Amino acid sequence: MDYIKVKGLQKDEVIGLVKEWIKLYPHSFNPEVNFWFYELADNQVVIGLHDDLSTLAVSLLIIYLTSAVKNETEQNQVVAYLTVDDNEILLKQNYGRRAKIVAKGTEDDNTGVIILLENNYCVEYYFRGKAHQIKNHGLVFEEPNDVESVENAEKEEIFVGDIIPKKMIEKSLEPDASPLNKLMWYAISGIVGLGIGFLLVYFYF
């Protein structure tokens, strides 16, 4: 199970923050992607994560939630635990390993995360370039056991499709919806045009 534990916020606050975060990336998630929320007895909130969420997406959510926690005297008040199944940050050789993710910083020029794997391999990532290994980090991977009982408990659930209408998601994926998609279509058109031009020169000249 992939999840985030949040300390220092009420469940309703956490749900509101996740909804706000989803709205920041309207064309990044399938409408069926869901999140569930459960409040533990020690006033910590557990966020259940959908399997489609990548390590990068979870890292961005960690940063967003951490920046909202008021109490700065305690460290690692927002911690994610997940099974690595992508290579957006970590290499393919880490597939299948459990990872712990915490915020490294939330300032503009110092926004990053620390990712600690169950084999105690540790990297820091600043959302630019590649992740860099941290040696002699002194950290130990330890996953809490109080979340196991939550799986079968009654939880509050939200879907991306409930936050962002499906039509809006589909519209955001149209060629004219974003500069990135526009560039992609321009590139395809350019390649096709060059191909036709090459064939005309080849056959007639």
LUMPA-361537 format. One record per residue (C-alpha): residue number from 1; x, y, z; residue in three letters. Coordinates in Angstrom, 1 decimal. Example, Ala and Ser with C-alpha at 12.3 -4.5 7.8 and 13.67 -1.06 7.14 Angstrom:
% residues 2
site n = 1; xx = 12.3; yy = -4.5; zz = 7.8; res = ALA
site n = 2; xx = 13.7; yy = -1.1; zz = 7.1; res = SER
//
This chain:
% residues 205
site n = 1; xx = 0.0; yy = 0.0; zz = 0.0; res = MET
site n = 2; xx = 1.3; yy = 3.5; zz = -0.9; res = ASP
site n = 3; xx = 0.4; yy = 6.2; zz = 1.5; res = TYR
site n = 4; xx = 1.3; yy = 9.5; zz = 3.1; res = ILE
site n = 5; xx = 1.2; yy = 10.3; zz = 6.9; res = LYS
site n = 6; xx = 0.5; yy = 13.9; zz = 7.8; res = VAL
site n = 7; xx = 1.0; yy = 15.3; zz = 11.3; res = LYS
site n = 8; xx = -0.2; yy = 18.7; zz = 12.4; res = GLY
site n = 9; xx = -3.3; yy = 19.1; zz = 10.2; res = LEU
site n = 10; xx = -6.9; yy = 18.0; zz = 10.6; res = GLN
site n = 11; xx = -8.4; yy = 15.5; zz = 8.1; res = LYS
site n = 12; xx = -10.6; yy = 18.2; zz = 6.5; res = ASP
site n = 13; xx = -7.6; yy = 20.4; zz = 6.0; res = GLU
site n = 14; xx = -5.6; yy = 17.6; zz = 4.4; res = VAL
site n = 15; xx = -8.5; yy = 16.8; zz = 2.0; res = ILE
site n = 16; xx = -8.8; yy = 20.4; zz = 1.1; res = GLY
site n = 17; xx = -5.1; yy = 20.6; zz = 0.3; res = LEU
site n = 18; xx = -5.1; yy = 17.5; zz = -1.8; res = VAL
site n = 19; xx = -8.0; yy = 18.9; zz = -3.8; res = LYS
site n = 20; xx = -6.1; yy = 22.2; zz = -4.3; res = GLU
site n = 21; xx = -3.0; yy = 20.3; zz = -5.4; res = TRP
site n = 22; xx = -5.1; yy = 18.2; zz = -7.9; res = ILE
site n = 23; xx = -6.3; yy = 21.5; zz = -9.5; res = LYS
site n = 24; xx = -2.7; yy = 22.6; zz = -10.1; res = LEU
site n = 25; xx = -2.3; yy = 19.6; zz = -12.5; res = TYR
site n = 26; xx = -5.6; yy = 19.4; zz = -14.4; res = PRO
site n = 27; xx = -4.2; yy = 17.4; zz = -17.3; res = HIS
site n = 28; xx = -1.9; yy = 15.1; zz = -15.3; res = SER
site n = 29; xx = -4.2; yy = 12.5; zz = -13.9; res = PHE
site n = 30; xx = -6.8; yy = 10.1; zz = -15.1; res = ASN
site n = 31; xx = -10.3; yy = 11.0; zz = -13.7; res = PRO
site n = 32; xx = -10.5; yy = 7.6; zz = -12.0; res = GLU
site n = 33; xx = -7.4; yy = 8.3; zz = -9.9; res = VAL
site n = 34; xx = -8.5; yy = 8.3; zz = -6.2; res = ASN
site n = 35; xx = -7.2; yy = 9.3; zz = -2.8; res = PHE
site n = 36; xx = -8.6; yy = 8.1; zz = 0.5; res = TRP
site n = 37; xx = -8.3; yy = 9.6; zz = 4.0; res = PHE
site n = 38; xx = -8.3; yy = 8.2; zz = 7.5; res = TYR
site n = 39; xx = -7.5; yy = 9.8; zz = 10.8; res = GLU
site n = 40; xx = -5.5; yy = 7.8; zz = 13.3; res = LEU
site n = 41; xx = -5.9; yy = 7.9; zz = 17.0; res = ALA
site n = 42; xx = -2.8; yy = 10.0; zz = 17.5; res = ASP
site n = 43; xx = -4.3; yy = 12.8; zz = 15.3; res = ASN
site n = 44; xx = -2.2; yy = 11.8; zz = 12.3; res = GLN
site n = 45; xx = -4.0; yy = 11.6; zz = 8.9; res = VAL
site n = 46; xx = -3.3; yy = 8.9; zz = 6.4; res = VAL
site n = 47; xx = -3.7; yy = 9.6; zz = 2.7; res = ILE
site n = 48; xx = -4.0; yy = 6.4; zz = 0.6; res = GLY
site n = 49; xx = -2.4; yy = 6.9; zz = -2.8; res = LEU
site n = 50; xx = -3.5; yy = 5.4; zz = -6.2; res = HIS
site n = 51; xx = -1.1; yy = 3.1; zz = -8.0; res = ASP
site n = 52; xx = -1.0; yy = 5.4; zz = -11.0; res = ASP
site n = 53; xx = 0.8; yy = 8.1; zz = -9.0; res = LEU
site n = 54; xx = 4.5; yy = 8.2; zz = -9.8; res = SER
site n = 55; xx = 7.4; yy = 8.9; zz = -7.4; res = THR
site n = 56; xx = 7.6; yy = 12.4; zz = -8.9; res = LEU
site n = 57; xx = 3.9; yy = 13.1; zz = -8.4; res = ALA
site n = 58; xx = 4.1; yy = 11.9; zz = -4.7; res = VAL
site n = 59; xx = 7.2; yy = 14.0; zz = -4.2; res = SER
site n = 60; xx = 5.4; yy = 17.1; zz = -5.4; res = LEU
site n = 61; xx = 2.4; yy = 16.4; zz = -3.1; res = LEU
site n = 62; xx = 4.8; yy = 15.9; zz = -0.2; res = ILE
site n = 63; xx = 6.3; yy = 19.4; zz = -0.8; res = ILE
site n = 64; xx = 2.8; yy = 20.9; zz = -1.1; res = TYR
site n = 65; xx = 1.6; yy = 19.4; zz = 2.1; res = LEU
site n = 66; xx = 4.8; yy = 20.2; zz = 4.0; res = THR
site n = 67; xx = 4.5; yy = 23.9; zz = 3.1; res = SER
site n = 68; xx = 1.1; yy = 24.0; zz = 4.7; res = ALA
site n = 69; xx = 2.1; yy = 22.5; zz = 8.1; res = VAL
site n = 70; xx = 2.2; yy = 25.3; zz = 10.6; res = LYS
site n = 71; xx = 4.5; yy = 23.7; zz = 13.2; res = ASN
site n = 72; xx = 8.0; yy = 24.1; zz = 12.0; res = GLU
site n = 73; xx = 9.6; yy = 22.8; zz = 15.2; res = THR
site n = 74; xx = 9.1; yy = 19.2; zz = 14.3; res = GLU
site n = 75; xx = 10.7; yy = 17.6; zz = 11.2; res = GLN
site n = 76; xx = 9.2; yy = 15.1; zz = 8.8; res = ASN
site n = 77; xx = 5.6; yy = 15.9; zz = 9.7; res = GLN
site n = 78; xx = 4.7; yy = 14.7; zz = 6.2; res = VAL
site n = 79; xx = 6.1; yy = 11.4; zz = 5.1; res = VAL
site n = 80; xx = 5.3; yy = 9.1; zz = 2.2; res = ALA
site n = 81; xx = 5.8; yy = 5.4; zz = 1.9; res = TYR
site n = 82; xx = 5.5; yy = 3.8; zz = -1.5; res = LEU
site n = 83; xx = 6.7; yy = 0.9; zz = -3.7; res = THR
site n = 84; xx = 8.9; yy = 2.2; zz = -6.6; res = VAL
site n = 85; xx = 7.4; yy = 1.4; zz = -10.0; res = ASP
site n = 86; xx = 8.7; yy = 4.1; zz = -12.2; res = ASP
site n = 87; xx = 12.0; yy = 5.7; zz = -13.1; res = ASN
site n = 88; xx = 11.1; yy = 9.4; zz = -13.1; res = GLU
site n = 89; xx = 13.5; yy = 10.0; zz = -10.2; res = ILE
site n = 90; xx = 15.1; yy = 6.7; zz = -9.3; res = LEU
site n = 91; xx = 16.8; yy = 4.2; zz = -11.6; res = LEU
site n = 92; xx = 15.0; yy = 1.1; zz = -12.9; res = LYS
site n = 93; xx = 17.1; yy = -1.1; zz = -10.7; res = GLN
site n = 94; xx = 15.0; yy = 0.2; zz = -7.7; res = ASN
site n = 95; xx = 11.7; yy = -1.2; zz = -9.1; res = TYR
site n = 96; xx = 9.8; yy = -3.0; zz = -6.4; res = GLY
site n = 97; xx = 11.6; yy = -1.5; zz = -3.4; res = ARG
site n = 98; xx = 9.8; yy = 0.4; zz = -0.7; res = ARG
site n = 99; xx = 10.7; yy = 4.0; zz = -0.4; res = ALA
site n = 100; xx = 10.3; yy = 6.7; zz = 2.3; res = LYS
site n = 101; xx = 10.0; yy = 10.3; zz = 1.0; res = ILE
site n = 102; xx = 10.3; yy = 13.5; zz = 3.0; res = VAL
site n = 103; xx = 10.7; yy = 17.2; zz = 2.1; res = ALA
site n = 104; xx = 14.2; yy = 18.5; zz = 1.9; res = LYS
site n = 105; xx = 13.1; yy = 22.1; zz = 1.6; res = GLY
site n = 106; xx = 10.1; yy = 24.1; zz = 0.5; res = THR
site n = 107; xx = 11.8; yy = 27.4; zz = -0.6; res = GLU
site n = 108; xx = 11.8; yy = 28.5; zz = -4.2; res = ASP
site n = 109; xx = 15.5; yy = 27.7; zz = -4.9; res = ASP
site n = 110; xx = 15.7; yy = 24.9; zz = -2.3; res = ASN
site n = 111; xx = 12.7; yy = 22.8; zz = -3.0; res = THR
site n = 112; xx = 13.5; yy = 19.1; zz = -2.9; res = GLY
site n = 113; xx = 12.9; yy = 15.8; zz = -1.3; res = VAL
site n = 114; xx = 15.0; yy = 13.0; zz = 0.3; res = ILE
site n = 115; xx = 14.1; yy = 9.5; zz = -0.8; res = ILE
site n = 116; xx = 15.3; yy = 6.7; zz = 1.4; res = LEU
site n = 117; xx = 14.9; yy = 3.1; zz = 0.1; res = LEU
site n = 118; xx = 14.4; yy = 0.0; zz = 2.3; res = GLU
site n = 119; xx = 18.0; yy = -1.1; zz = 1.5; res = ASN
site n = 120; xx = 19.1; yy = 2.3; zz = 3.0; res = ASN
site n = 121; xx = 20.1; yy = 3.7; zz = -0.4; res = TYR
site n = 122; xx = 19.4; yy = 7.4; zz = -0.1; res = CYS
site n = 123; xx = 19.1; yy = 10.3; zz = -2.7; res = VAL
site n = 124; xx = 18.2; yy = 13.9; zz = -2.7; res = GLU
site n = 125; xx = 16.2; yy = 15.4; zz = -5.6; res = TYR
site n = 126; xx = 15.6; yy = 19.1; zz = -6.4; res = TYR
site n = 127; xx = 13.2; yy = 18.7; zz = -9.4; res = PHE
site n = 128; xx = 16.0; yy = 19.6; zz = -11.8; res = ARG
site n = 129; xx = 18.5; yy = 17.3; zz = -13.3; res = GLY
site n = 130; xx = 19.1; yy = 13.9; zz = -11.7; res = LYS
site n = 131; xx = 18.8; yy = 12.6; zz = -8.1; res = ALA
site n = 132; xx = 22.1; yy = 12.6; zz = -6.2; res = HIS
site n = 133; xx = 23.1; yy = 9.9; zz = -3.8; res = GLN
site n = 134; xx = 23.7; yy = 10.9; zz = -0.2; res = ILE
site n = 135; xx = 26.4; yy = 8.8; zz = 1.5; res = LYS
site n = 136; xx = 26.8; yy = 8.5; zz = 5.2; res = ASN
site n = 137; xx = 23.3; yy = 9.9; zz = 5.7; res = HIS
site n = 138; xx = 22.8; yy = 8.2; zz = 9.0; res = GLY
site n = 139; xx = 19.1; yy = 7.4; zz = 8.2; res = LEU
site n = 140; xx = 17.4; yy = 4.1; zz = 8.8; res = VAL
site n = 141; xx = 14.4; yy = 2.9; zz = 6.8; res = PHE
site n = 142; xx = 11.6; yy = 2.1; zz = 9.2; res = GLU
site n = 143; xx = 8.0; yy = 1.9; zz = 8.2; res = GLU
site n = 144; xx = 5.2; yy = 2.3; zz = 10.8; res = PRO
site n = 145; xx = 2.9; yy = -0.6; zz = 11.5; res = ASN
site n = 146; xx = -0.1; yy = 1.4; zz = 12.6; res = ASP
site n = 147; xx = -1.4; yy = 1.8; zz = 9.0; res = VAL
site n = 148; xx = -2.0; yy = -1.9; zz = 8.3; res = GLU
site n = 149; xx = -5.3; yy = -1.8; zz = 10.2; res = SER
site n = 150; xx = -6.5; yy = 1.1; zz = 8.2; res = VAL
site n = 151; xx = -6.9; yy = -0.8; zz = 4.9; res = GLU
site n = 152; xx = -10.2; yy = -2.4; zz = 6.0; res = ASN
site n = 153; xx = -11.5; yy = 0.6; zz = 8.0; res = ALA
site n = 154; xx = -14.2; yy = 3.1; zz = 6.8; res = GLU
site n = 155; xx = -12.4; yy = 5.9; zz = 4.9; res = LYS
site n = 156; xx = -13.3; yy = 9.1; zz = 3.1; res = GLU
site n = 157; xx = -12.5; yy = 9.0; zz = -0.6; res = GLU
site n = 158; xx = -12.2; yy = 11.5; zz = -3.4; res = ILE
site n = 159; xx = -11.7; yy = 11.0; zz = -7.2; res = PHE
site n = 160; xx = -9.8; yy = 13.3; zz = -9.5; res = VAL
site n = 161; xx = -13.0; yy = 13.3; zz = -11.7; res = GLY
site n = 162; xx = -15.0; yy = 14.7; zz = -8.8; res = ASP
site n = 163; xx = -12.5; yy = 17.6; zz = -8.5; res = ILE
site n = 164; xx = -11.9; yy = 18.3; zz = -12.2; res = ILE
site n = 165; xx = -14.7; yy = 17.5; zz = -14.6; res = PRO
site n = 166; xx = -13.9; yy = 14.9; zz = -17.2; res = LYS
site n = 167; xx = -14.6; yy = 17.3; zz = -20.0; res = LYS
site n = 168; xx = -12.1; yy = 19.7; zz = -18.7; res = MET
site n = 169; xx = -9.4; yy = 16.9; zz = -18.4; res = ILE
site n = 170; xx = -10.2; yy = 15.9; zz = -22.0; res = GLU
site n = 171; xx = -10.1; yy = 19.5; zz = -23.2; res = LYS
site n = 172; xx = -6.7; yy = 20.0; zz = -21.5; res = SER
site n = 173; xx = -5.3; yy = 17.2; zz = -23.6; res = LEU
site n = 174; xx = -6.4; yy = 18.7; zz = -26.9; res = GLU
site n = 175; xx = -3.6; yy = 20.0; zz = -29.2; res = PRO
site n = 176; xx = -4.4; yy = 23.7; zz = -28.5; res = ASP
site n = 177; xx = -4.7; yy = 23.3; zz = -24.7; res = ALA
site n = 178; xx = -1.2; yy = 23.8; zz = -23.6; res = SER
site n = 179; xx = 2.1; yy = 25.0; zz = -25.1; res = PRO
site n = 180; xx = 3.7; yy = 21.6; zz = -24.6; res = LEU
site n = 181; xx = 1.0; yy = 19.9; zz = -26.6; res = ASN
site n = 182; xx = 1.1; yy = 22.6; zz = -29.2; res = LYS
site n = 183; xx = 4.8; yy = 22.0; zz = -29.7; res = LEU
site n = 184; xx = 4.2; yy = 18.3; zz = -30.0; res = MET
site n = 185; xx = 1.7; yy = 18.8; zz = -32.8; res = TRP
site n = 186; xx = 3.9; yy = 21.4; zz = -34.6; res = TYR
site n = 187; xx = 6.8; yy = 19.0; zz = -34.5; res = ALA
site n = 188; xx = 4.6; yy = 16.2; zz = -36.0; res = ILE
site n = 189; xx = 3.3; yy = 18.5; zz = -38.7; res = SER
site n = 190; xx = 6.9; yy = 19.7; zz = -39.5; res = GLY
site n = 191; xx = 8.1; yy = 16.1; zz = -39.8; res = ILE
site n = 192; xx = 5.3; yy = 15.1; zz = -42.1; res = VAL
site n = 193; xx = 5.9; yy = 18.3; zz = -44.2; res = GLY
site n = 194; xx = 9.6; yy = 17.5; zz = -44.6; res = LEU
site n = 195; xx = 8.8; yy = 13.9; zz = -45.6; res = GLY
site n = 196; xx = 6.4; yy = 15.0; zz = -48.3; res = ILE
site n = 197; xx = 8.9; yy = 17.6; zz = -49.6; res = GLY
site n = 198; xx = 11.6; yy = 14.9; zz = -49.7; res = PHE
site n = 199; xx = 9.4; yy = 12.5; zz = -51.7; res = LEU
site n = 200; xx = 8.5; yy = 15.2; zz = -54.2; res = LEU
site n = 201; xx = 12.2; yy = 16.1; zz = -54.8; res = VAL
site n = 202; xx = 13.1; yy = 12.4; zz = -55.1; res = TYR
site n = 203; xx = 10.4; yy = 11.5; zz = -57.7; res = PHE
site n = 204; xx = 10.4; yy = 14.6; zz = -59.8; res = TYR
site n = 205; xx = 14.0; yy = 15.8; zz = -59.8; res = PHE
//
